[in-house]
Amino acid sequence: MKAGFSKIEITPPLGVPLAGYAHLLERKAKTVRDPLFVRAVAIEDEGRTAVLLVFDLLMVNEALYQRLCSALSDTKAFLMVHATHTHSSVGGFQKGVLGRSFCGRFSEQILDNLVWAGEKAARLALADLGLCEVRFHSTILPGLNGNRRDSHGPKDEEINVIRFSRKDRAAVLVRYSAHPVIVAERDHYAVSADFPGEVCKLLEKDFEFAAFLQGALGGVDVLFPSNRNMTCEENLELMSVPIANSAKNMARTGRPVRPRMFAGLVEWDLPEPCPSPFPENTLVHKVLKDVLKNLVPSDVRKARVSAILIGDVVLVGTPSDLGVRVSLAIERSARKIGLEPVVLSQCNGYIGYLHLPEDYALKPQKGFRHMVYYENSMALFGKTQGIQLVEKTEQLLKNLASFSGTLGR
């Protein structure tokens, strides 16, 4: 098996819209705290090729995914496009009312620039392919996130590390779950990759290439101490240093992974947009459904789950802010068939927040209601898509595992 790596800077000029907060309509970049990148990992095995693109962006929308697929179609590579979900990155790449609210005024040039950078990074990684060894490690790293919907609810504190080693260098992918809002909450107008960027910066002192992969986001917060005197830099250090140090140790002690790669995706049709947080049999739900469905971009009518299987390790890409219970359900399903899951939010499109029925049925606790109502209202295509995602993912993973010969290993 071969692997290649590259990164291209995508730091925007001052004055561009930033993405991440719907209540700040004219949120434009005034300073740059740290640079933004798109990172690419290319993998080749027996004529099969896959490319993972990781953008320091809030999200990957349908337009960005489809245009990158088109731009790279000649490579025949399977494409997984992922965003770290930083709330301090460039916006302006999503059309429509909802896009205007969360990403600022649409600019075709901004979208063009992102496509150009992603295509260039992918092609450089493909040109860099070389024989490699793969290692994997997974453990629990507690204390860095929590459940922002339910004080007694589940958390996803798993950290996954994949190391690609070549004669000349090594690359590390690290996955953890937490909302990158440390910079944005202290400075709404600063450009930053937030703690994922800090993790990569620390790892690249020891490895030539590093990429941060974002896990579950629905119902997941970040280590954000209430100490008003704590600086942004101190908070970023509290979050990024434990992740980076754990990843370094895990990368050095990980177990070997069988050098076989397969990739695939499953698509399904979405129902009519239904972003109402209220029960479906109420009048207010019916009224809001008619009003709010026009907010959802018209190009989003299909959902997809993607997977890249490397030996018995599987990267699962979901088009959502993935609810923590949904993520844990996918992890359990993967392990039942002998796979080690690395489950990601913000991949290959976006269909909103996805939770399981028990999350929607749970009465919000005092102090948690704002976040519960917000996430429920972002169930853009109804409250069954979380279950649909789990079922489609099980189908995809069984097919890949059976085809690759890892089923039941």
C-alpha positions, -999 to 999 in steps of 0.1 A, spaced: 0 0 0 11 35 -8 3 69 9 10 105 1 5 138 19 2 175 12 -12 207 26 -22 240 10 -28 272 29 -64 287 26 -61 317 50 -85 343 37 -78 380 33 -92 404 59 -127 415 53 -141 381 42 -171 367 60 -165 342 87 -187 311 94 -202 298 125 -227 321 142 -261 328 128 -267 359 151 -237 378 136 -248 387 101 -218 409 93 -191 389 109 -160 397 88 -124 389 95 -104 417 112 -73 397 123 -56 364 116 -46 345 147 -32 315 129 -33 301 93 -59 278 78 -51 248 56 -65 221 35 -46 188 42 -47 158 18 -40 122 24 -39 99 -7 -39 61 -4 -33 36 -31 -37 -2 -30 -38 -26 -59 -52 0 -83 -77 14 -58 -71 50 -48 -87 72 -21 -81 108 -11 -91 123 23 -93 161 22 -94 179 56 -104 216 54 -101 240 83 -137 250 77 -170 250 95 -185 225 72 -184 208 38 -215 217 18 -229 200 -12 -215 225 -37 -179 221 -24 -181 183 -24 -197 180 -59 -172 205 -74 -142 187 -59 -156 154 -72 -159 169 -107 -124 185 -106 -108 153 -95 -128 129 -116 -99 121 -139 -79 107 -110 -106 79 -104 -99 84 -67 -126 79 -41 -130 112 -23 -138 120 13 -140 157 20 -140 166 57 -141 198 78 -126 203 113 -156 225 122 -136 255 134 -160 285 140 -133 310 130 -128 301 94 -138 316 60 -175 316 51 -193 329 20 -194 295 2 -230 285 9 -260 300 -10 -295 305 5 -310 320 36 -295 294 59 -261 297 43 -263 335 46 -271 332 83 -243 309 92 -217 316 66 -222 352 55 -229 366 21 -222 341 -7 -192 347 -30 -185 326 -60 -148 335 -57 -145 321 -22 -160 288 -34 -137 288 -64 -107 293 -42 -116 265 -19 -121 241 -48 -88 252 -63 -69 246 -30 -86 212 -24 -79 200 -59 -43 211 -57 -37 195 -23 -53 162 -36 -31 162 -67 1 169 -47 -8 140 -23 -14 117 -53 20 127 -68 36 120 -34 25 84 -31 51 60 -16 52 26 1 42 29 37 34 10 69 2 17 88 -3 16 126 -34 23 147 -41 30 183 -73 39 202 -80 48 238 -100 71 261 -89 106 268 -112 120 295 -119 156 307 -117 175 274 -154 174 263 -188 169 278 -225 165 269 -241 199 262 -277 185 260 -278 163 291 -256 165 322 -260 128 327 -258 119 290 -231 99 272 -198 114 260 -175 104 232 -140 107 248 -123 82 224 -91 93 207 -80 75 175 -46 77 159 -35 64 125 1 66 116 15 62 81 53 55 81 75 58 51 113 56 48 116 93 45 88 105 69 57 98 89 22 112 89 -3 111 118 -41 114 117 -58 121 151 -95 120 158 -113 135 188 -147 150 195 -152 186 206 -166 219 192 -138 242 181 -151 275 195 -124 285 219 -111 314 197 -145 324 183 -161 328 217 -133 352 227 -128 370 194 -157 368 169 -136 384 142 -103 365 143 -94 339 117 -82 306 134 -81 269 130 -88 268 167 -76 238 188 -75 214 157 -49 237 142 -29 238 175 -29 200 177 -15 198 142 11 224 149 23 205 180 23 171 162 43 186 132 72 192 156 77 154 156 60 142 124 62 158 89 25 158 84 -5 158 108 -43 162 103 -70 165 129 -103 147 123 -135 158 140 -157 132 157 -191 136 171 -204 171 175 -241 169 183 -245 173 220 -207 176 224 -190 207 240 -154 216 245 -132 222 275 -141 258 281 -134 269 317 -156 296 332 -126 315 345 -130 350 329 -93 357 334 -82 328 313 -67 338 279 -75 323 246 -39 309 244 -42 293 279 -75 276 269 -61 264 236 -31 249 254 -54 231 280 -72 215 250 -45 209 225 -15 197 245 -32 166 260 -45 156 226 -12 161 209 9 144 236 -15 114 236 -14 112 199 24 112 198 26 84 223 -1 64 205 15 69 171 47 53 184 30 24 201 2 16 177 -3 -19 164 4 -27 127 -26 -27 103 -30 -50 74 -21 -30 42 -53 -34 23 -76 -5 13 -112 -4 1 -137 25 -1 -173 31 -8 -204 51 0 -242 47 3 -266 74 -8 -303 78 0 -331 103 -8 -341 128 18 -377 137 27 -390 172 25 -371 196 48 -386 197 82 -365 218 106 -391 223 133 -380 215 169 -417 209 180 -436 176 180 -450 167 146 -487 166 157 -487 202 169 -500 232 150 -469 252 156 -448 224 139 -470 224 108 -467 262 105 -430 263 111 -424 234 86 -440 254 58 -420 285 67 -386 270 75 -383 244 47 -375 273 23 -343 279 44 -327 246 34 -305 248 3 -323 234 -28 -293 213 -38 -295 191 -7 -319 163 -15 -296 133 -10 -276 121 20 -245 99 19 -223 80 43 -187 73 32 -161 48 44 -124 42 38 -114 8 51 -77 2 58 -71 -33 71 -96 -35 99 -96 2 106 -125 21 90 -129 59 85 -166 66 85 -177 100 71 -211 114 79 -227 145 64 -238 161 97 -231 174 131 -232 138 144 -251 133 176 -230 115 202 -255 86 206 -255 81 169 -217 80 168 -216 55 196 -242 34 179 -221 33 147 -190 24 167 -208 -5 183 -221 -17 149 -185 -16 134 -170 -35 163 -196 -62 161 -183 -71 127 -146 -69 137 -138 -33 126 -121 -5 145 -142 26 137 -130 62 133 -163 81 130 -164 116 116 -188 145 114 -188 171 85 -180 149 55 -192 150 19 -222 174 24 -244 186 52 -279 176 64 -280 191 99 -277 177 134 -285 140 137 -297 124 170 -315 93 180 -353 93 190 -345 91 227 -326 124 224 -355 142 209 -379 127 235 -358 137 265 -371 167 284 -344 194 284 -328 202 318 -326 237 331 -295 253 318 -294 230 288 -326 241 270 -311 266 246 -287 240 231 -313 213 230 -338 235 211 -311 247 188 -299 212 178 -335 199 175 -343 227 151 -313 218 131 -328 183 123 -333 197 88 -349 166 73 -369 153 103 -360 133 134 -355 99 118 -323 106 99 -301 95 128 -316 61 127 -314 61 89 -277 70 91 -270 41 115 -288 16 93 -271 28 61 -237 28 78 -242 -8 90 -250 -18 54 -220 -1 40 -195 -15 66 -208 -50 62 -204 -48 24 -168 -34 27 -158 -59 53 -172 -88 34 -156 -77 2 -122 -71 18 -122 -104 38 -122 -87 72 -158 -96 82 -157 -114 115 -119 -113 119 
